[in-house]
Amino acid sequence: MTENEKQSVKAMLPDDEALYELANLFKMFGDPTRAKILSCLQIRDMYVGELAETLGMTDSAVSHQLRVLRSAKLVKGTKEGKEVKYSLDDDHVTKILEYGLTHVNEEK
């Protein structure tokens, strides 16, 4: 590789802050519990209690993971009366899940 090619590749790289944020985003998907919660929300919007019952977890454990996912802008909550119904934040989250599952199931 020539020096010009190296410089060209380097110039095309995202900046360090963007790469740091990207790495943190993928960390969110690195936890099986969070991946299960995201998968449930991909199927339909759910309340904490519904997620807890579906996944065999406590409401407290689900709430903790939802806080983490909210801070990463992967899920959002909509207040409905005294409860909050959770959903995926946007279509990008759905696509990440779909592409990831397609990739892991490629050779099966």
N, C-alpha and C positions, 0 to 999 in steps of 0.2 A: 504494500500500500504506500502510495507516495505521500509526501507531507501535505500536499494540497487536498488529497482525498481524506486524510485524517482530519484536517481542519474543516472540511466540508461536512463530514459526519458529526464532528463536535458541535458545529454551528446549528445543526438540525436537532440536537438533543433538547428535550425540555429543560427548563432551568431547575436548579437543585430543589427549590421550594416545591415546585410542581411534582417532582419525583418523590419527595418526602411525603407529600399529601397522597400520592398514588399508592405508595407503600403502606401508608396507614389505612387507606381504603381497603386494600386487599387483606389487611390484618383482620378487619371486621368479618370477612368471609372465612377466615381461618379457624373460627371457633364453631364446632358442630352444633352447639345449642343455638347460636345466632343464625346459622345456616338453616336450621329447622324452622325457626321463627319466621325468617324471611320467606321460606318455601310455603309456609302456611298462609302468609299474607299475600303471596303471589296467587294463591287459589281464591282467597276472598278476604275482605276486611274483617277484623276480629277484635273482640274485647280481651282484656288481660285474662279474665276468668276462662274464656273460651280457649285461649292459647294454652293456659296452664293445664286445663282438663285434657285437651288434645294431646299435649306433649308429656303428660304425667309429671308435671312440675308444680311447685308452689307459685301462688300469685306473686309473692315477693321476688322469687328468682326470675320470673318472667319480666316483672317490672324493672328489675335491675338491668337485664339484657336490653329491654326496650329503651331505657335511658341511654345506654351506650350506643345503640343503633340510631337513636334520634340525634345524638350529638354528632354522629358521622353523616347526618342527613340522608340516611337510608330509609327511615320510616318517619311517618308523621302521625299525629293524633288529632282526632276531631272530637270535641266535647259533645256528648249527646246526653243531656240531662246531667246525672251525677257521674256518668261513666265516660270513658274515652275509648273511641273505636280507632284502632290502628290500621294503617295501610302502608303500602310501599310509597316512598316519597315521590317517585316519578318513574317513567317508562325505562329510564337508564338502568335502574335497579333490576327490573324484570329482564332486561337484555343481558346484564352481567350474569344473572342466575342461569338464564337459558344457555348462553354461550359456555359457561362453566360446566353445566351438566352435559351439554353436547360433547365437550372436550373429554370429560372423564368417562363417558360412555362410548367413545369412539371405537375402542378395540374389543368391546364386549360382544 
